């Protein structure tokens, strides 16, 4: 699950750096923006069946790779 999620995040962020730098703030680093975050949530729902509404969490709750993985694991 984690590897597939890393693939999705890397694709949405258009960077493989996310695999090594899992605690970098994706928004501050310019790797993710609001539209990218929506794309990411849609991809997560499509792949894992996990629904995370954009209004459900603050940006800080899903701004790093490790936080995204943790949120998805909580809901599986």
Secondary structure, DSSP 8 states (H G I E B T S, - for coil): -HHHHHHHHHHHHT-THHHH-TTS-TTTTTS--HHHHHHHHHHHHHHH-----TTTS-GGGGSSHHHHHHHHHHH-
